[in-house]
Every structure is written in structure tokens, then in C-alpha cells.
Amino acid sequence: MISLNPVTQKKIRRFRSIRRGFWSLVILLIMMFISFFAEVFINSKALLVYYDGKFYFPTYTQMIPGAEFNMGYAYETNYRELKKRCQQETSSNFVILPPVPYNPYENDLKFTAYPPFPPSFGEKHFLGTDNVGRDILARLVYGFRTAIVFSFFLLILNYTIGITIGCSMGYFGGKFDLIVQRIIEIWNNVPFLYVIIIIASIVIPSFMILILIMSFFGWIGITWVMRTMTYKEKEREYILAVRSLGASHARIIFKHIIPNTLSVIVTYAPFAISGGIVSLTSLDYLGFGLPAPTPSWGELLSQGWQNMEAWWIVSSVVAALVTTLMTVTFIGEGIREAFDPKLHTTYE
């Protein structure tokens, strides 16, 4: 069992009392749950197939050819067609499809019209399709999963580098601090967008390549914050006490200073996640992000700009982006207020 000290419990209760931040967290967790298990809610594969006395679970299994269901072909089964056939037959066979029976890469085209197609509840394109016939809702949900995972990985890398360097600068100070400051100032003047453009012209920027590139520049902000907090914390009595007891520099930094600056780290985390989502969306919009056909909000924004008559494309992406950034911002504000050390300090 994890036991929390009374101060931490008080901070959690304080956060729950901030209803805007708490309910924003609930909404964000629901969005993350739906996106991480998107194959259950939005997928062209069936959740369950009962055919000739056998049960099939195609969603999380290997590809099942159409010949398995007497469809007459060896490639993957079209479960929407299979469901129609089972409904027309008088047998006990049945197919259960997800609420949105399309995957984010599937082109649902028509012989009588060109995409993009407007929202249609009858065809279960609840937010319409893009300019190549792919379902907007599917690409939004899968794109959100890509963006949130990207932001979390970027946050971990940025915080690992920034906290380590920032604490070292503030703890050791002197010439080490001055030299690293000059290096950071030079590094901060490197044009980030130009670096992305150069790399994108040489290699196709994959998920990991983008994270590594952005982490090379994204750690600077938290570094300055941790440097200032470490300068403040290292002069306190408890640091002088553990130093007099012979504690090593690493133990003082990682066991004492960083845990006592945790409120600052936690407060900045939601805003860093928001920044990661905006950065990835911006790069995808400019064409320097993830390669096609990866589901991406930036790519949908670009399509909406090119097809202004298809209002459902840009309005869906803008609504999703505003909702996500607003909930993350409210969570950050709630955490900042709940973990404010002045609220839990008694001055004499």
C-alpha cells in the first residue's frame, strides 16, 4: 500500500475542491482511455463474429481472411459486408461492429461523388470524411493518441535533461554554472524550425526522430527554473545538515533537493504536455511532422485550410484542439494552486 503524508493528502483534497481543474482531469482521462483503446470504439474490424458455431475476436488478433467466412477472397475480411450478409441470411450468424466501423487509414469512396463527404449518421461518418474519404472522427481519436504519447515521451526526456542540468548548475554554481549558462544561451539561439526543415529534407522524420530533435531544444525552460530553485534550496538548514553528515552530492540533489522542488515540477508538467501537443500539431500542419498517412491533427488542419467548403474538417479539429488544450490548462492551474507551498506554510 502507498501511504501519503498528511501534507500530500491535503494538497490532493485541495485539488479536488478546485472543480474546474478536477473535472478537466476527469475529461482528459476519459479522452485518453478512449484513444488508448480506440480499436474497441473506432475500427473497421469486428469486435465479435459468430459464424457456423465458432466465435472470432478480430480486433486484437491476426488478420482473418474472407475465405474463413466463405467470402471468396484471401485478404482481410470486410466486416461491414459480412454483417450485411449475416443480417440477410436466416442463420444464427452475427457480427458486432464498433460504434464507428472505420479505421483511420480506410478510404470510404463513392461512385457518384468525390470526397470530402459531409457528416452522415446513416453511414456512421459522424464528423464526415477528409479529402480522400477517411473518417474524421477516427483520425481525430487516433491522432490524439499519437499526440498525447508524443507529449508524454517528450516531457520525460525534457525533464530528465533539464532537471539534471538545472540542479547541477544551481548546486555547484561558480565557473560550472557560468560555463553552462553560456552554452545554453548559444544553444537557445539555434533556429529550431530550420533544424527541423533540414532534417526533414534529408530523412523522413519518424516518431522517435521528432522526439529526439525536440528534446534537444525543449529542456532549456525547465533548466532555468530548477537552477533557481536549487540555489534557493541548497542554502536551507536541512541541506547544510545532511552535508555535514557526509552525504554525497548526488544524494543531496536526488534525495533532498529534487523531492522538495516537486511542487514546481508537477505544476509545469501539464503546460509542458500542452506545449508538446501544439508543437507536434504545428509541425504536421507545416508538413515537417510525422509522415503520411499517420493520423495527425496538424494534417487535418492543413486539409481544412485547403478545403474551406468542407467546414466539418476544420471545425472538428479546432474543437478537439481547443478542448484538449483548455482541459490541460485548467488541470495545470488547479495543480499550481493546490501545490502552492504558501497555502501550507505557517509564518511566525
N, C-alpha and C positions, 0 to 999 in steps of 0.2 A: 504494500500500500504506500502511496505517495502522500506524505504529510506536509502540509503547507503551514508556514509560521503565521501567527495572527496578523502581522502587517500585510502579508501577501493576501490572506483571506479578506482583509478589509479593503484592499485595492480591487479585488475581484468583485466584491459586493458593490463597491463604488462604481465600477464599470457597468454592472448590470442595472444600476439605478439610472444610468445615462441611457435612456430608452432609444434615442436616435442611433447611438453607436452600437448598442446591443442588438437591436433589430436589423441593423445593417450587417452585422456579423452573421446573424441567422440567414439573411437573404443570400449573402455571399457563400456561406457553407452549402446552402441548397443548390446554388448555381454550380458550385464545384462538384457536388455529388452527382448532379445530372450530367455534367460534362465528363467526369471520370468514368461513369457507367453509361455513356452515351449509346453504346451498342444495344442496350436494352430498350432505350426510348426512341432512338433515331437510327434506323439501319434497314438496308434492303434485305437482310437475312431474317428468316422467321425465328421467333422465339421458341416455338414448339410446332412440330409436324407429327401428326399421327397418320400413318399410311400403311395399309394392309397389315394391321396388327402390330406395327412397330412404332416406337417413339423416336423422334430425332430432335436434337437441340443444335441447330446450325449456327447460332450466334457465336458461341465460343468454341466451336470445333472446326476441324478441317473442312475444306471445300467438298460439298456433296454434289456430284454431277446430276444433271437432269435425268439421265438414264436410270438412276436409282428409283425415280418416281414415274418411270415409263413416259418421259417427256420427249425422248428421241434424240437427245444430244449429249455430248460428253463434257461440256463445260458447265460452270456453276448454274444451279437451278435458279430460275426466275420465280421467286416465291409468290409474287403477286399474281402471276399467271397460274401458278399451282393452286392458289387459294380460289381463284375464279373457277378452275376446273373442278375442284372438290365441292364447291357450292352448287355447281350444275349437276353433279352426279348424285345418285341416291344412296351412295355408300356412306359408311361412318367415318371416312377420312376427313380430316380438318387441318387447317393451318392457322396459327395465331401469329399475327404480324405486330411489330412495334407500332406505337401511335403515329409515328412518321415513317412510312415504309420506304425511305430513300436513304442512300449513303451520300456523303459529301462529294464523292467523285463521279457519281452517276449522272449521265445526260438523259433527261427525260424529254425527248423531242416529239414533235407532231408533224404530220404530213401536210397540214393545212395552214400552219403559221410558223413564224420564226420567233425564237426566244429573244428577249426575256418575256416570260409569261406572268401575268398578274396573280395575286393570291387567289387560291381556289380551295374551298373546303371539300368540295366533291372529289377532287383529285388528291387531296391531302397535301397540297403545297400551301401551307398556312401563311407563309410570308412570300409566296411567289418563287420564281426561279431567276437565276442570273442570265447573262447574255449567251451562255452555252447550254442552258437547260438544267443546271444543277440547283438543287433545293437550297434556298437561302437559309432557312432555319437550321438545316443540317450543317451547313458551312459556318453558321454563327456559333453553334454549340461546340463543334469540333475545333473551330478557331479559338474559342475561349479556352478550351483545354490546352491548346498549344501555347497561348499567351500566358496563362497562369503558371504553367510548368516552367516556361522560359523565365518568367519573372522570379520564381522561387529559386531556381538554379542560379540566376544572376545575382539575386540577393545574397545567397550563401557565399558565392565567390567574392563579391564586393565586400561583404562584411568580414570574411576571413582575412583578406588582404588589408583592408582599411583599418580594422581594429588592431591587427598585429602591428602594422607600421605606426599608426597613431599612438598607441600605448607606448611603443618603444621610443618614439620621439619625445613624448611628454615625460617618460620615466627617466631616460638617460640624459636628455637635454644637451646643453653645451654645443660642442662642434658637431656632434652627430645630428642634433636637431637642426642646426643651421644648414648643414650639407644636404640633408634630406629635404628640407624646405625648398632649397634652390632646385633640386632635381624635380620635385613635384611642380614647381612653378613652370619649369621648362616643359615638362610632360603635359601640363594642363593647357599649354598654348598650341599643342599639336592639333590640327583641324581634324576632328573625329569623323565628320562626314566624308572628307576627302580620302581618309584611310579606308573607309567602307567602300567608296566608289572604286578605288584602286584594286582592292582585294576582290570585289565583285566582278571586275573586268578580267581578272586572272583565273579565279576559281569560282565554282558555284557555291555561294555561301550556305552551308548546311546549318542545322540547328546548333551543333556544338561549336562550329566556327564562329557564328554570330555571338554566342555566349562568351567565348574567349576574347573576341575583339572588344565587345562592350565592357567586359570586366577589366580590360587593360586601362580603361578610362573612367569607369564608374566607381572606383574605390576612393577617389580623391575626396569627395564630400564628407563621408563618414570619418575619414582620416583626420581632418581638421577638428571635428567635434570631439573625437576620442583623445586627440592630443591635448585639447583644452581641459577636458575632464580629468585626464591623468595628471596634469600639472596641479590641478586642484586637490585631487585625492591623495597624491603622494606626500603631501605636507601634513596630512592629518595624523592624529596621535596613534591610531591603530597601525598605520603603516610604519611609523617610527618604532613602535613596539615590536612588530614581527621582524623588522630589520635588525633590531638589537638582539633578537633571539637567534639570529644567524640564518634566516630564511633566504633562499636564493632569489635572484632577480626574476626568474621565470615563475617561481611560486608566488611571489608578491604580485606580479602582473596578472597571472591567470587565476589565482585563488583568492585574491583580495580586491585588486583594483577593478578588474572587469566585472565581477559579480556586483560590486557596489555602483557600477555605472549601467546596470542592466535596464533601469528605467529609461535612460536615454536611448539605448539600443532598441528596445521594444517600441518606443514612441516613433522612431524614424522608420521602422520596418514597413508599416502599411504604405507610407508615402514612397518608399523605395520600390515596392511592388507596383504601385500606380505608375511610377516613372518607367518601370520596365515594360509595362503593357503599352504605354504611349510610345516608347521608343521603337518597339517591335512593329506596332501599327504604322508608325511614320515611315520606317524603312520599307515595309511591304508596300505602302502606298507609293513611294518613290521608285519602287522596282529593284531595290537593293537588299531586300529581305530574303525570306525563305523562298525556295524555288517553287514554281508551279508544278503540280496542281495542289500544293499544300493548302488546306483551309486557312484563310487569313482574313482578319478584319480589314487590314490595310488594302488588300487586293479587292475586297468588296467595295470599299470606299472609292477606289480607283474606277471600278466598273460603274458605280453610281454617278461619278463625275462625267464619265464618257456617255452614259445613257440617262440623261436628266429626265427624259419622259417616263422612265421606269422608276417612279417615285418610291416604290416599295423597297428598292435595293438600298438607297442611301438612308432612308428613314429608319429601316430596320437596324442598320449598322450604327447609326448615330444614337438611336435609343439604347442599344446594347452597350455602347461605349460610355454614354453618359451615366447609365445605371450602374455599371461596374465601377467607374471612377468615383461616382458620388458615394457609393457604399464604402469603398476603400477609404475615402477621405473622412467620412463620418466615423469609421472604425478608428482611424488614426487620431482624430480629435478626442474620441472617447478614451482611448488608451492614454493619450497625453494628459488628459485631465485626471483620470483615475490613478495614474502612476506619478503624478506630480508630488515630489517629496515634500513640498511646503505644506501639503494638506495633512501630512502625517508627522509633522515635526512640532515639538513644543519648545518655544524660546523662553529663556529665563532672563 
